[in-house]
Amino acid sequence: MSKAAKRVEIKAQKRLKSLVRDYFLNLDAAADDSDRKVAWCTSVGPCELLVAFGFEVYFPENHGALLGARKVSHEYIPRAVGEGYCAESCSYMTSDIGSSLAGYSPLTEAFGIAGPPKPDVLAYSTNQCREVQDWWSYFGRKHDAPVVGVCPPAHLGAITPDHVKFVRGELVRIIERIESHFGMKLDHAKLEEAVALSSKASSLWRDVLDTARARPSPMTFSDGLIHMSPVILMRGSQIAIDYYEDLLAELKQRRDDGVAAVPDERFRLYWDGMPVWPKLRELSDKFFDLRAVIAASTYCNSWAFDEYDGGDPLDWMAKTSIEIFINRDEGFKQSFLTEMFERFDIDGAVFHNARTCPNNTNSRFGMPQRLRETLDKPVVVFDGDLSDVRFFSTAQTMTNIEAFIEQLEERKR
């Protein structure tokens, strides 16, 4: 690509920085206010319940990603290992625990606050992995705070009414425990409002991601990783909805004006698996220089839920929590990926084998080979990790990516 080619930044990103800053400053203030309470929650956990109860909600996985993006995870993981945690278990978990033991947080540098807010309650769902249960339990013991959670059926094909009924029952038990412990009473009207707001933001997020179906794509996977913040951190709020309405309008305008995220776009790729947070810029620049746009991903679609259309909000929460990609069987995953390849007109796929995240790695049981055979699409698999740079080889990965693009070029010729 010509050295003159430049990225056209998405204007909404400036506003996003302000929103994220306000979010963390609000959490910090809530932790110091005896009249306000803070809940920790997993990224696809029972957030809407917590919002309806009036908790300010914090997501520790975001802190793990920040540690990775700041390229410091490997410095703190050994501290968690010293506490008995395996170095090859989730690097979000081990780096987060390790940084807590060391008294360090990237939130201090970014926002001028001491670190994560002290929790009054910790809520999880093992719909993504069992590690979150152990992770939350560690901090529950540290802060002497109650830990509540959902352990739904996993590796599902078709979702049945019995599956939804079981998880709904788990959510009811969480409500009962919170009400009993804090002397609260859930306002079901507020729960319906939180679910409606959450699902609306999620639906808008899906629309944002769908703008990448255009040629040239107005956004890339790396853009998605930046702009997904509100659908996670601000789920259940009007703030997230307002942001995505503005972002969607901007991306549609970029699409209509032919503004390319990758100028002179040649190839359209799919990213499966976790981001490599410490290497985001290097990988983004490599694909940009090769004129390859990562137009879609499994990861960013993890928060693209179906919109709530009324009825029992607990049913919606239960169904949503178990129908996510990471909680499904190989047959469902292959069908989903096949549909995404077709929907986004994908030329080839990149699979990230994240060494400490087997639950969100889909290259270990023959999936890439099956997709090669059924779709006749080139696929590359590389080893790495979401946060721990010790598992990632920059030279080897970049060489593999270059060879992969050469393969796509040969097929085009």
KADAUR-V270817 format. One record per residue. N is the residue number from 1. RES is the residue in one small letter. PSI is psi in whole degrees, -180 to 180 (none if undefined). Layout:
N | RES | PSI
N | RES | PSI
This chain:
1 | m | 146
2 | s | 142
3 | k | -17
4 | a | -16
5 | a | 131
6 | k | 149
7 | r | 141
8 | v | 105
9 | e | 148
10 | i | 121
11 | k | -32
12 | a | -17
13 | q | -33
14 | k | -42
15 | r | -37
16 | l | -42
17 | k | -40
18 | s | -41
19 | l | -44
20 | v | -41
21 | r | -46
22 | d | -39
23 | y | -48
24 | f | -36
25 | l | -37
26 | n | -41
27 | l | -44
28 | d | -42
29 | a | -39
30 | a | -37
31 | a | -24
32 | d | 4
33 | d | 117
34 | s | -19
35 | d | -6
36 | r | 153
37 | k | 149
38 | v | 135
39 | a | 139
40 | w | 142
41 | c | 146
42 | t | 161
43 | s | -31
44 | v | 45
45 | g | -168
46 | p | 54
47 | c | -43
48 | e | -35
49 | l | -46
50 | l | -42
51 | v | -43
52 | a | -32
53 | f | -13
54 | g | 10
55 | f | 148
56 | e | 131
57 | v | 130
58 | y | 144
59 | f | 101
60 | p | -28
61 | e | -32
62 | n | -37
63 | h | -40
64 | g | -41
65 | a | -38
66 | l | -41
67 | l | -39
68 | g | -46
69 | a | -31
70 | r | -1
71 | k | 40
72 | v | -1
73 | s | -43
74 | h | -19
75 | e | -26
76 | y | -20
77 | i | -41
78 | p | -28
79 | r | -39
80 | a | -36
81 | v | -38
82 | g | -21
83 | e | 3
84 | g | 7
85 | y | 136
86 | c | 138
87 | a | -17
88 | e | 10
89 | s | 173
90 | c | 120
91 | s | -20
92 | y | -51
93 | m | -52
94 | t | -38
95 | s | -35
96 | d | -46
97 | i | -44
98 | g | -41
99 | s | -34
100 | s | -43
101 | l | -34
102 | a | -10
103 | g | 30
104 | y | 145
105 | s | 136
106 | p | -14
107 | l | -26
108 | t | -48
109 | e | -39
110 | a | -40
111 | f | 1
112 | g | 25
113 | i | 161
114 | a | -32
115 | g | -161
116 | p | 149
117 | p | 146
118 | k | 130
119 | p | 145
120 | d | -26
121 | v | 151
122 | l | 127
123 | a | 136
124 | y | 167
125 | s | 132
126 | t | 21
127 | n | -15
128 | q | -36
129 | c | 162
130 | r | -21
131 | e | -34
132 | v | -33
133 | q | -45
134 | d | -39
135 | w | -52
136 | w | -38
137 | s | -37
138 | y | -49
139 | f | -25
140 | g | -43
141 | r | -43
142 | k | -41
143 | h | 5
144 | d | 50
145 | a | 147
146 | p | 145
147 | v | 124
148 | v | 152
149 | g | 170
150 | v | 130
151 | c | 83
152 | p | 164
153 | p | 143
154 | a | 168
155 | h | 50
156 | l | 147
157 | g | -104
158 | a | 140
159 | i | 124
160 | t | 162
161 | p | -33
162 | d | -38
163 | h | -47
164 | v | -41
165 | k | -42
166 | f | -48
167 | v | -36
168 | r | -41
169 | g | -38
170 | e | -40
171 | l | -39
172 | v | -40
173 | r | -35
174 | i | -45
175 | i | -46
176 | e | -40
177 | r | -41
178 | i | -44
179 | e | -42
180 | s | -44
181 | h | -40
182 | f | -4
183 | g | 29
184 | m | 169
185 | k | 124
186 | l | 131
187 | d | 109
188 | h | -25
189 | a | -39
190 | k | -34
191 | l | -44
192 | e | -40
193 | e | -44
194 | a | -42
195 | v | -42
196 | a | -43
197 | l | -43
198 | s | -48
199 | s | -32
200 | k | -44
201 | a | -40
202 | s | -41
203 | s | -41
204 | l | -37
205 | w | -40
206 | r | -42
207 | d | -38
208 | v | -49
209 | l | -34
210 | d | -19
211 | t | -21
212 | a | -3
213 | r | -21
214 | a | 153
215 | r | 120
216 | p | 156
217 | s | 136
218 | p | -6
219 | m | 164
220 | t | 175
221 | f | -42
222 | s | -34
223 | d | -42
224 | g | -39
225 | l | -30
226 | i | -47
227 | h | 1
228 | m | -8
229 | s | -50
230 | p | -35
231 | v | -15
232 | i | -60
233 | l | -30
234 | m | 23
235 | r | 139
236 | g | 11
237 | s | 158
238 | q | -25
239 | i | -45
240 | a | -41
241 | i | -48
242 | d | -41
243 | y | -46
244 | y | -28
245 | e | -43
246 | d | -44
247 | l | -43
248 | l | -42
249 | a | -42
250 | e | -43
251 | l | -36
252 | k | -38
253 | q | -42
254 | r | -43
255 | r | -48
256 | d | -31
257 | d | -3
258 | g | 25
259 | v | 118
260 | a | 133
261 | a | -34
262 | v | 104
263 | p | 142
264 | d | 47
265 | e | 125
266 | r | -43
267 | f | 147
268 | r | 121
269 | l | 161
270 | y | 136
271 | w | 122
272 | d | 134
273 | g | -174
274 | m | 156
275 | p | 159
276 | v | 87
277 | w | -42
278 | p | -15
279 | k | 21
280 | l | -48
281 | r | -44
282 | e | -44
283 | l | -42
284 | s | -45
285 | d | -38
286 | k | -48
287 | f | -37
288 | f | -48
289 | d | -30
290 | l | 3
291 | r | 40
292 | a | 125
293 | v | 130
294 | i | 100
295 | a | -19
296 | a | 160
297 | s | 155
298 | t | -42
299 | y | -52
300 | c | -28
301 | n | -4
302 | s | -20
303 | w | 21
304 | a | 83
305 | f | 163
306 | d | 147
307 | e | 142
308 | y | 129
309 | d | 30
310 | g | -176
311 | g | -159
312 | d | 115
313 | p | -28
314 | l | -33
315 | d | -43
316 | w | -45
317 | m | -43
318 | a | -47
319 | k | -45
320 | t | -40
321 | s | -24
322 | i | -12
323 | e | 1
324 | i | 153
325 | f | -46
326 | i | -21
327 | n | 12
328 | r | 169
329 | d | 175
330 | e | -36
331 | g | -46
332 | f | -44
333 | k | -42
334 | q | -40
335 | s | -41
336 | f | -47
337 | l | -40
338 | t | -44
339 | e | -41
340 | m | -40
341 | f | -42
342 | e | -42
343 | r | -39
344 | f | 10
345 | d | 56
346 | i | 136
347 | d | -30
348 | g | 167
349 | a | 147
350 | v | 120
351 | f | 125
352 | h | 115
353 | n | 91
354 | a | 116
355 | r | -33
356 | t | 10
357 | c | 69
358 | p | -27
359 | n | -30
360 | n | 29
361 | t | 125
362 | n | 24
363 | s | 8
364 | r | -9
365 | f | 35
366 | g | 5
367 | m | -48
368 | p | -42
369 | q | -40
370 | r | -39
371 | l | -38
372 | r | -45
373 | e | -41
374 | t | -31
375 | l | -8
376 | d | 49
377 | k | 133
378 | p | 142
379 | v | 139
380 | v | 140
381 | v | 130
382 | f | 151
383 | d | 146
384 | g | -152
385 | d | 161
386 | l | -36
387 | s | -31
388 | d | 106
389 | v | -13
390 | r | -15
391 | f | 2
392 | f | 130
393 | s | 111
394 | t | -48
395 | a | -47
396 | q | -43
397 | t | -44
398 | m | -38
399 | t | -42
400 | n | -39
401 | i | -43
402 | e | -42
403 | a | -36
404 | f | -44
405 | i | -37
406 | e | -38
407 | q | -43
408 | l | -39
409 | e | -41
410 | e | -41
411 | r | -37
412 | k | -38
413 | r | none
